[in-house]
Amino acid sequence: MAVSNKSTSAGRFGPRYGRRIRVKISNIETQMRQKHKCPQCGRKSVKRINTAIWQCTKCETTFAGGTYLPDTPMGRVSQKVSGKVGSE
């Protein structure tokens, strides 16, 4: 019997929309569903509640972040800039 490929979250689209788009969606959704680090308590227990709304299951801190990840690349840049401005 042949070994079949493991279906990902983008398998719900079937053959529609093309392979490249389905692979991108699958990569984004696997990153989104991982546990992320809490900015308050530091534990890896942040889960996505809704679009851009994230909550830590440990300390129950709710905060706004990126749509698919709690911290965006531009958010990281602004954190660095604000840290440098505050230290001067």
SULSULNOR-V699368 format. One record per pair of residues at least 6 apart in sequence whose ideal C-beta (glycine too) atoms are under 7 Angstrom apart, sorted by the first residue. I is the first residue (numbers start at 1). J is the second residue. Records with the same first field share a line. If there is no record, write none. Layout:
I: J, J
This chain:
8: 26
9: 26, 29
10: 22, 25, 26
13: 22
28: 68
31: 68, 69
32: 48, 68, 69
35: 44, 45, 46, 47
36: 44, 46, 70
37: 44, 46
38: 45, 46, 56, 58, 59, 61
39: 63
40: 56, 59, 61
41: 56, 58, 59
43: 58
45: 56, 57, 58
46: 54, 55, 56, 70
47: 55, 57
48: 54
49: 55
51: 67
52: 64, 65, 66, 67
53: 62, 64
54: 63, 65, 70
55: 61, 62
65: 71
66: 72, 75
